[in-house]
């Protein structure tokens, strides 16, 4: 049986897998980090954010998870509601 470290090394030895991993790390992880940091700074749970957004906790969990899986891109309106629920505002930049 492989350990997590061994499996990761084996998978990342494939150039296509490594390229996608690096793309996600470069492009998507900073957004996820910012979202999770905002919630941590607010001291709120997913359920509390959901209540302020007018939705349920699983919807907030899906929103946060969407950025990890890449299966769904949340709309700007959803991200604005998420930010507002924590007393923040969404700012999008091109650099």
MIMI-982049 format. One record per residue: x negated, y, z negated of N, C-alpha, C in turn; residue number from 0. Coordinates in steps of 0.1 Angstrom, whole numbers. Atoms other than C-alpha are relative to their C-alpha. Example, Ala and Ser with C-alpha at 12.3 -4.5 7.8 and 13.67 -1.06 7.14 Angstrom:
MIMI-982049
(site (-9 -12 0) (-123 -45 -78) (-9 12 0) 0);
(site (9 -11 0) (-137 -11 -71) (8 11 -8) 1);
END
This chain:
MIMI-982049
(site (-8 -12 0) (0 0 0) (-9 12 0) 0);
(site (8 -13 -2) (-13 35 10) (4 9 -11) 1);
(site (-3 -11 9) (-16 63 -15) (5 12 8) 2);
(site (-4 -12 -7) (-1 97 -6) (-12 6 7) 3);
(site (12 -6 -6) (-36 110 0) (-5 -7 12) 4);
(site (4 8 -11) (-45 82 23) (10 1 12) 5);
(site (-10 -1 -11) (-12 84 43) (-1 14 6) 6);
(site (2 -14 -5) (-17 122 46) (-12 1 10) 7);
(site (12 -1 -8) (-52 118 59) (2 -8 13) 8);
(site (-2 8 -12) (-41 91 84) (9 8 10) 9);
(site (-9 -7 -9) (-12 112 97) (-7 12 6) 10);
(site (6 -13 -5) (-33 144 100) (-12 -3 9) 11);
(site (10 3 -9) (-59 125 120) (5 0 15) 12);
(site (-7 -1 -13) (-34 126 149) (0 15 4) 13);
(site (0 -14 -4) (-41 159 168) (13 7 1) 14);
(site (-14 -6 -2) (-4 164 176) (6 3 -14) 15);
(site (-5 -1 13) (6 159 140) (-7 11 -8) 16);
(site (8 -10 7) (-22 181 127) (4 14 6) 17);
(site (-4 -13 -6) (-12 209 152) (13 5 -6) 18);
(site (-13 -4 5) (24 209 140) (-1 3 -15) 19);
(site (2 -3 15) (14 208 103) (-6 13 -1) 20);
(site (7 -13 0) (-9 238 109) (9 11 4) 21);
(site (-10 -10 -4) (19 256 127) (10 3 -11) 22);
(site (-9 -2 11) (43 251 99) (-6 7 -11) 23);
(site (7 -7 11) (18 261 73) (-3 14 3) 24);
(site (3 -13 -4) (9 292 92) (13 9 2) 25);
(site (-12 -8 -4) (44 303 104) (12 -1 -10) 26);
(site (-12 2 8) (70 289 81) (-2 0 -15) 27);
(site (2 1 14) (55 283 47) (-1 14 -7) 28);
(site (-1 -14 7) (49 321 40) (14 5 -3) 29);
(site (-14 -4 2) (86 327 44) (6 -8 -11) 30);
(site (-5 8 11) (95 298 21) (-6 5 -13) 31);
(site (6 -5 12) (70 310 -4) (6 13 -5) 32);
(site (-6 -13 4) (85 345 -3) (14 -2 -6) 33);
(site (-13 2 5) (120 332 -8) (0 -6 -14) 34);
(site (0 6 13) (111 310 -37) (-6 9 -10) 35);
(site (5 -10 9) (90 337 -52) (10 10 -5) 36);
(site (-11 -10 3) (119 362 -50) (10 -6 -10) 37);
(site (-10 6 9) (142 337 -68) (-7 -2 -14) 38);
(site (7 2 12) (115 329 -94) (-1 14 -8) 39);
(site (1 -14 6) (110 367 -101) (13 4 -5) 40);
(site (-13 -4 5) (147 371 -105) (4 -8 -12) 41);
(site (-3 8 12) (148 344 -131) (13 -8 2) 42);
(site (-13 6 -3) (179 329 -114) (-1 -14 5) 43);
(site (0 13 -6) (188 294 -106) (7 0 13) 44);
(site (-7 0 -12) (202 283 -73) (15 2 -2) 45);
(site (-14 -2 2) (236 281 -88) (4 15 -3) 46);
(site (-3 -14 3) (234 317 -101) (-1 8 13) 47);
(site (1 -7 -12) (223 329 -67) (12 -3 9) 48);
(site (-11 5 -8) (250 309 -50) (13 8 -5) 49);
(site (-12 -7 5) (277 325 -73) (0 14 5) 50);
(site (1 -14 -4) (265 360 -64) (2 1 16) 51);
(site (-2 0 -14) (265 350 -27) (14 -4 4) 52);
(site (-13 5 -3) (300 336 -29) (0 -13 6) 53);
(site (1 13 -6) (290 301 -21) (-4 -10 -11) 54);
(site (3 10 10) (279 269 -39) (-15 -3 0) 55);
(site (14 3 2) (245 258 -52) (-6 -9 12) 56);
(site (5 8 -11) (241 231 -25) (-3 8 13) 57);
(site (3 -8 -12) (243 258 2) (-13 8 -2) 58);
(site (13 -7 3) (214 277 -15) (-11 -10 1) 59);
(site (11 10 -2) (194 245 -17) (-2 -3 14) 60);
(site (2 2 -14) (200 239 20) (-7 11 6) 61);
(site (7 -11 -6) (189 274 28) (-15 0 -3) 62);
(site (14 1 4) (157 270 8) (-7 -12 7) 63);
(site (6 12 -7) (151 235 23) (-1 2 15) 64);
(site (0 -2 -14) (159 247 58) (-14 5 5) 65);
(site (13 -5 -4) (126 265 59) (-11 -10 0) 66);
(site (10 11 1) (107 234 50) (2 -10 11) 67);
(site (-2 10 -10) (124 210 74) (0 5 14) 68);
(site (-1 -6 -14) (128 234 103) (12 -4 8) 69);
(site (-11 5 -7) (161 218 111) (11 11 3) 70);
(site (-10 -11 -1) (181 250 107) (-7 13 -3) 71);
(site (5 -13 3) (171 286 109) (11 9 -6) 72);
(site (-11 -9 6) (192 308 85) (1 13 8) 73);
(site (-2 -13 -7) (207 339 100) (-5 11 -8) 74);
(site (5 -12 7) (195 373 91) (11 4 -10) 75);
(site (-10 -3 9) (229 379 75) (0 -8 -13) 76);
(site (1 9 11) (225 349 53) (-12 4 -9) 77);
(site (12 -4 7) (190 360 43) (2 13 -8) 78);
(site (-3 -13 6) (203 395 35) (9 -3 -12) 79);
(site (-8 3 12) (230 380 12) (-8 -6 -11) 80);
(site (9 7 10) (204 358 -5) (-8 11 -7) 81);
(site (8 -10 6) (182 388 -11) (8 9 -9) 82);
(site (-9 -9 8) (211 410 -23) (4 -7 -13) 83);
(site (-4 7 12) (221 383 -48) (-10 1 -11) 84);
(site (11 -1 10) (188 388 -65) (-4 15 -2) 85);
(site (4 -14 1) (188 426 -63) (-11 4 9) 86);
(site (11 -3 -10) (164 426 -34) (6 4 13) 87);
(site (-5 -2 -13) (166 436 2) (-10 -8 10) 88);
(site (8 7 -10) (154 417 33) (-7 10 9) 89);
(site (8 -8 -9) (126 432 53) (-7 -9 10) 90);
(site (6 8 -10) (115 417 86) (-11 8 7) 91);
(site (10 -7 -6) (82 427 101) (-7 -8 12) 92);
(site (9 6 -10) (62 420 133) (-14 6 -2) 93);
(site (14 -4 2) (25 421 127) (-9 -6 11) 94);
END
